[in-house]
């Protein structure tokens, strides 16, 4: 069945009053949703522990690459 005329897009209702501007204090999309970090998290790990883990991973990957090249 063919339509004689194209379908009209749905109409949006017109508001009774114009929208007001967003206040300056509420203009940010993240206003009021940030939560403070717990003080316990600041001392959960000493600063050298993550660096040591990263260094071990890097040395292992580089050593593996050198061994693969040397074994070829």
Secondary structure, 3 states (H helix, E strand, C coil): CCCCCCCCCCCCCCCCCCCCCCCHHHCCCCCCCCCCCCHHHHCCCCHHHHHHHHHHHHHHHHHHHHHHHHHC
